[in-house]
Amino acid sequence: MIDGIVFDKDGTLFDFRRSWGGWAATFLGGLARDPGHAAAMAGAIGYLPETGGFLPDSVVIAATSQEIAGALLPHLPGRTRDELAAEINAAAANAAMAEAVPLVPLFAALRARGLKLGIATNDSEVPARAHLAAHGLTGLVDFVAGYDSGYGAKPGPGMCTAFAQATGLAPGRVVMVGDSRHDLVAGRAAGMRTVAVLTGIAGAADLAPDADVVLADIGGLPGWLDGISARESPTIA
């Protein structure tokens, strides 16, 4: 049975392409000296300006702001990694996020089942909390962690383990939900079940080996949970 769910944020709660494509265009445009410079930086982070999408191995998908800054730094002589990471975090906090599904009704319904809910993201904690607040989710989650919250980054299990400890739940009764292998590997390493969703960049074939189930989006969670309950509830003779 399931007592809690810990969600990735980008590509899971929020559709990755619609949310971060516009952010990347604006952010790189602000840094660039000219179109050629903007194109070089786009290539460095795996952003595709012509479509607003990202390459499957883009550093933006699952990396931290420090790692994104590191990819851009060769194109920005004179800047420091910490300075650039701070700019990325500030810009990310103001980025317009596109909900993968209506989030407040879903989270309210999950909480009504008695589930504890958490967020574990490789984004920084401050922009993560800003995004949750902007979408009315602050009071509907029990735990929020970013890569800089002290538990490490995914694919390490630290944030997932911290959620279980903070809520007093056994990891085996918790589900990690995410759109990348980083999320699923982190959940498995923490001893959790794993659910993959297709609102990020990775496809089902990439995610299925590390997932108990692959869903189109997190809107499919209630139905999957009902199926889990039906299969695992003891029968009384």
SVG drawing of the C-alpha trace seen along z (x, -y; Angstrom):
<svg xmlns="http://www.w3.org/2000/svg" viewBox="-15 -42 53 60">
<polyline fill="none" stroke="black" stroke-width="0.4" points="0.0,0.0 1.1,-3.6 1.4,-6.2 3.2,-9.0 4.3,-10.4 7.4,-12.5 7.4,-14.3 10.1,-15.7 9.1,-19.3 10.2,-20.2 8.8,-17.8 6.5,-16.2 4.4,-18.9 5.1,-21.2 5.4,-20.4 9.1,-20.8 9.0,-22.1 6.3,-24.7 7.8,-25.9 11.5,-26.0 11.7,-26.6 10.6,-30.2 12.8,-30.7 15.9,-29.5 15.2,-31.9 14.8,-34.9 17.7,-34.0 20.2,-33.3 19.0,-36.4 19.8,-38.5 23.4,-37.1 24.2,-37.1 26.3,-39.7 24.8,-38.8 22.8,-36.0 25.9,-33.9 26.8,-34.1 23.2,-33.1 23.4,-30.1 26.7,-28.9 25.3,-29.1 22.1,-27.3 24.2,-24.5 26.2,-24.3 23.0,-23.6 21.2,-21.5 18.5,-24.1 16.8,-24.1 15.8,-27.8 14.0,-26.9 11.4,-24.7 11.7,-25.8 12.7,-22.2 15.7,-20.5 18.0,-17.7 17.5,-14.5 20.9,-14.9 20.4,-18.7 22.0,-19.7 18.8,-21.8 16.7,-18.7 18.0,-17.1 21.1,-19.1 21.5,-21.8 22.0,-25.5 25.7,-25.0 26.0,-22.5 24.1,-24.6 26.3,-27.5 29.4,-25.3 28.2,-24.5 27.7,-28.2 30.9,-29.5 33.3,-28.8 31.1,-31.2 31.1,-33.9 34.7,-34.8 35.2,-36.9 32.1,-35.4 32.2,-33.0 30.2,-29.8 28.6,-31.0 27.7,-34.4 26.1,-32.8 24.3,-30.1 22.8,-32.9 21.5,-34.6 20.0,-31.3 18.2,-30.8 16.8,-34.3 15.6,-34.0 14.2,-30.5 12.2,-31.8 10.3,-34.2 9.9,-31.7 6.3,-31.0 5.5,-27.3 2.9,-25.5 1.0,-22.9 1.2,-19.4 -2.4,-18.9 -4.5,-21.0 -2.4,-20.7 -4.5,-21.9 -7.4,-19.5 -5.0,-16.6 -3.0,-17.4 -6.1,-18.0 -7.5,-14.7 -4.3,-12.9 -4.2,-14.5 -7.8,-13.5 -6.6,-9.9 -4.4,-10.5 -1.2,-10.6 1.9,-12.7 3.2,-14.7 6.7,-16.1 8.8,-17.7 12.4,-16.6 13.9,-18.7 17.4,-19.4 16.3,-23.0 17.3,-25.2 14.9,-25.3 14.1,-29.0 12.8,-29.0 11.1,-25.6 9.1,-27.1 8.3,-30.2 6.8,-27.9 4.8,-26.0 3.5,-29.2 2.6,-30.7 0.4,-27.6 -1.3,-27.4 0.5,-24.3 2.4,-25.6 -0.2,-24.4 -0.7,-21.0 2.8,-19.6 4.6,-18.3 8.2,-18.6 10.2,-20.5 13.9,-20.0 16.2,-21.3 19.7,-20.3 20.9,-22.9 18.8,-21.9 21.5,-19.7 20.4,-16.2 22.4,-16.1 21.1,-16.0 19.4,-13.3 20.3,-10.6 21.5,-10.3 18.7,-9.1 19.2,-11.8 16.1,-14.0 13.9,-10.9 15.2,-9.5 14.8,-12.8 11.1,-12.9 10.5,-9.5 12.3,-10.5 10.5,-13.9 7.1,-12.3 7.8,-9.1 7.0,-6.8 8.6,-3.6 10.4,-4.0 8.7,-0.9 5.3,-2.6 6.4,-5.7 6.3,-6.4 8.9,-8.6 7.3,-10.2 9.5,-11.8 10.2,-12.3 13.9,-11.4 16.1,-8.5 17.7,-10.7 14.3,-10.7 13.7,-7.0 17.2,-5.9 17.0,-8.2 13.7,-6.6 14.9,-3.1 18.1,-3.8 15.9,-5.1 13.9,-1.8 10.7,-3.4 8.4,-2.4 8.9,-4.5 6.4,-6.0 7.6,-7.7 5.6,-10.4 6.0,-11.6 5.7,-15.3 9.4,-15.8 11.9,-15.1 12.5,-11.3 10.4,-8.7 8.7,-5.7 11.4,-3.3 14.1,-5.3 12.1,-5.3 10.4,-2.0 13.4,0.1 13.6,-1.9 9.8,-2.4 7.1,-0.3 4.7,-2.0 4.9,-4.7 2.0,-7.2 1.2,-9.9 1.1,-12.5 0.5,-12.7 -3.2,-12.9 -3.0,-9.1 -1.8,-8.6 -5.2,-8.2 -6.2,-5.4 -2.8,-3.6 -3.1,-3.9 -6.6,-2.4 -5.1,0.5 -2.4,1.0 -5.0,1.1 -7.1,3.6 -4.2,5.9 -2.6,5.7 -5.5,5.5 -5.8,8.8 -8.9,10.9 -11.0,12.2 -12.3,15.7"/>
</svg>
